[in-house]
Amino acid sequence: MTANTRSSRPGNSKIRLSARQRVSAWLSIHRECAVDALRRLWQQPASSAMTLAVIAIALLLPALLYVTGKNLSQFDSGLAQANVVTVYLRSDASQGDVDQLQQRLATHELVSTTRYISPQQAAEDFAEWSGLGDVVDSLAQNPLPASLVVQLDDAQYEAIVQLQDMLSGEPGVDMVQMDQLWLQRLESFLSLTQRAVVALIIVLSMAVLFITGNSIRTAIASRAAEIRVMNLIGATRAFIARPFLYSGLWYGLLGGTLAWVLLALLMLLLRGPATELLAFYGAQYRLQGLGASASMVLLGGSAMLGWLGARLSVSRHFSRF
């Protein structure tokens, strides 16, 4: 038999597929498995809906806590504007003491700007925002001291304490005022929120793995006879496992999508009251949602968790076949 005759056999022509044909066949197989897995979920609406609801709730909790921390961080990022130290001067402080203090602050690495407020200016400002100008004018002597308003570049609690200790020992300084406790509490709460988000992600990711794995285990048990038949006719393990892996992928992706929808509905419900509340703190503050990047992480992570849960269940329960 010649070489031309051998090459014209149908078997040999099937073996010599081009790379493009192999990729197309591979994509076709996976597309059919994905569509079949989605169809099987659709054919079991009650059990699929319950599984998706549990997955969505598990994913909603860390997403909601993340959004809470994201909105609170607006106040942390805005501390640079409100990060002001007020240095009250003694009544007997000389002009030389004030000039020397301003020079030291101007060269300090933590200080952005300084502004001197005289007792007369302090009285005018107080009368303007309080509406008690007549009371101030009726006093025989202005009780308000001169002060220096110091704008800082660094809003960290340790930096503020360091500057406060330095200013307290300067000549002519009576008192240094800054609400460090509020700053420290806000930073501690934001740090706690971040750690809580990480902890919830870890714990609830394991819950999603168990939920998906249990659903896939049930699907494997219901198709045990089909799996045995495929084993007998020589189907590979990858071929048998592929529909279940896509089922897990759909569980995770659809559960993450449902969690995203629930979070969007909660944000829509809270937008009105939250906007009214944030308006008291400034027009720059607004209610923020999950965001595009975090949404992609939620959907991609949930899909990966579903696939991984299915993978673990398949590896464990296929050994008996």
N, C-alpha and C positions, 0 to 999 in steps of 0.2 A: 504494500500500500504506500503510495507516494505521500510526500509532505503536504502537497496541495489538497489531497483527499482528506488527510487528518485535520487540516485546518478548517475544512468546510463543514465539519460535524457541528450539529447544534450545541452540544455540550461545550466544545471549545469556544464557540462564539459567545456563550454566556459568561465564561470565565474572564474573557478579555473585555471587561467593562472599563470604560474610561473613568477617570477620577470624578468628573462631573456627574456621570451616571450613578456612581456609587453614592455620592453625596445626596443626589436627588432621591435615590431609593431609601437612604437612611432617613432623610427628612420626611418622606412619605410614610414610613413605618411609624415614626414618632408622632406625626400628626394624627394618624389614624388611632393610635393608642390614646392620645390626649383627648380626642373627640369621644372615643368610646368610654373613657373613664368619666368624662363630664356627663355623658348620656346616662351612665349607670347611677350617678349621684342624683340626676334629675328624676330617674324612675323610682327613687326611694325618698320622696320629699320630706316625710316626717322625721326619719332618722337623720337625714342629711341636715335638715334645718336645726335640729337639736344640737348636733355636733358643731355646726357653724356658729350657733348662738353662744355655746360655751367657749369656743375658741375666741370669738369676738370680745366677749366680756373679759377674758383673761388678757387679751391684748389691749383692751381699752384702758385698764387701770394704769399701767405704766405710761401710756400715751397721755392720759389726762394729767398725771403728776408731772410729766415733762412739760406740758403746756402751762401748768401752774408755775413751775419754776422759771419758764421762759418769760412769762408776764411779770413775775416779781423781779427778774433781772433787769427790767427796764429802770427800776428805781436804783439799782446798784450802778448801772451805767450812767445814770443821771447824777450820781454823787459828785462827779467832777465839777458840776455847776453849783451845787449846794455845799461843796466841801470848803467851808469858810470857818476860820478861827477868828473870834473877836477878842482883842486884847484891850481891856479897860485900864486906863491910866489913872494914877493917883492925882488928886487935886493939886498936890505940890510938885508934880513932875515938871521939870524945866523944859524949855524948848530944845536945849542941848540933849537931854535924855531922849526926847522924841526923835530928833534927827539921827542920833546914834543908833537907836533901835530900828529905825527905817533903813538905815544903811546896812545893818547886819541882816535884816530880813531880805533886802534886795539881792544879796549875794548868797543866800541860803538855797541849797539844791532842791528843797521841797516847795519853795515859795514861788508862786507865779506872779502875783501882783499884790501891792499893799495900797490901802486908801485911808487917809487920815480924816476923822470926823471930829470936828470941834464940838464943845458943849452947846454952842448956839445952833450948829447944824443938826445935832442930835435932838434938840428941843423942837426945831422946825419939822424934822422928819416924824417925830412922835406926834406932834399936833396934826400933821397931815393924815397919817393912817389911822389915828385913834379918834380924831374928831374932838379932842379935849384941849384944843389950843387955848381956850379961855382959862382953863384951870392952870396951865403952865404959865400964862402971862400974869396970873394973879399972885404967883409965888414971889416972895421977896428975893429969892436966890435960885438960880437954875440948879436942880438936883442931879441933872444928867452929867456924867463925866465925859471927858474926851476919850476917844477909842481909836484903835487901828483895826481895820478889817483886812484880814490876810487870806488871800485866795491860794489854795494849795494845788500842786500838780498831782500829788499822790493821795488817794482816798483810803489807803490802808490804815487800819486801826493802830498798828505799831508805829507808823510814821507820824501820826497825829499826836500820839502820846509822847514821842520823842521831842517833837517841836514844842509841845505844851510844857514839858519839863524845862526846856531851855528858856522859854519866854518867862516862866514864873520867877526865875532868878534874876531877871534884868532889872536895872534901876528904873524907877518910875512906874513899874507895872503893878497894878492892884490885883487884877484877876484875869485869868484866861478862860474863856467859855467856849466849849464845843461839846455837842451831844455825842460823845464817843460811844456811850452805851448803846444808843440806837444803831449806830453804824456796826458795832460788834454783833449785835443781835441779828441784824439783817444779813451780814456776811455768814454768820453761823447757820442761820436758817436756810440760806441758799446752798451752803455746803451740805447740810443735812438733806435737802431736797435732791441734790445731785446723787448723793449716795443711795437715797431711797429709790430713785429711778433705776440705778444700776442693780440694786438688790431685787427689785420687783421684776426687772427684765430677766434676771437669771432664774428666779423662782418660777415665774409664770411661763418662761420659755420651756422649762421642764414640764410644766403642766400641759402646754400645747403638744409637746412630744408624746406624753402619755395618752392624751385624748386622741390624737391622730393615730398613734400606734394601736390603741384599743379598737378604733373604727376599722382599721385595716385588718386587724386580727379577725374581726367578725366577718369581713368580706372574704378573707382567705378560707375561713371555715365554711362559709356558704358555697364556695366554689371548689371544695376539696376534690370532688369527683372529676371536675374539669381539669384540675391541676394534675391528677394522677394519669388521666388519658394523655395529656400533653407530654408528660414524662415518658409514657410508654412508646409514643411515636417519635421520641428523640428530640423534643424541643429543649433548647438550652435554658439554663436557669435565668439568664438575663431576659430572654424572650417572655418567660412566664411571669417574672417579677415586674416587668415594665408597666403593665396596666395598673398594678397596685401602687407603684411609685408615682404615677401620674395622678392617681386618686388622692394620695397624700399631698401632692403639690397643689391640687385644686382645693382641698380642704384648707390648707394654709393660706393660699392666695385669696379665696373667697371669704375666709374668716377675717383676714386682715382688712379686706375691702369693707366688710360689714362693720368692723371696729372703726374704720375711718369715717364711715357714714354716720355712725352713732356719735362720734366725737364732733363732727360737723354740726349735727343737730343740737347737741348740748351747747356748743359755742353760739349757735344762732339763738338759742333760748336765753342765754346769759348776756348776749351782746348789749341789749338795751340797758338793763340795770348796771352792767359793768361800765359802759360808756359814761353814764351819769355819775358814777362814783369816781372814775378816773378823771373826770373833768374838774373835780375839786383840786387835784394835784397838778394840773397843767395840761395844756392842749397837746403837748408832745407825747403824752401817754395814751395808748389805745390797746384794746383787747387784741391779742395776737393769737393766731391759730397754730396749727402744726407746722405749716410751711412746706415748700416743695421738697426740699432735701429730706426732711424728717418723714414726710409721707412716703417717699421712695424707700427709705430705710424700713418703714413699717411694713409696706407691701412686700418688698423683697425679702425681708427677714422672716415674715410670716410664711411666705411660700417656701423658703429654705427649711424652716422648722417643720412644716408639713411633710416635705420630701424626706427629711432626716428621720422623722417619726415613722414614716412608712418603711424606710430602709431598715431601721432597727427591727420593726415588726416582721418584715419579710425574712430577714436574716435569721431571726429566732424561730419562726414557725414553719419555714420551708424545710427544715432539717428532717421532719417526720415524713416528708414525701420522697 
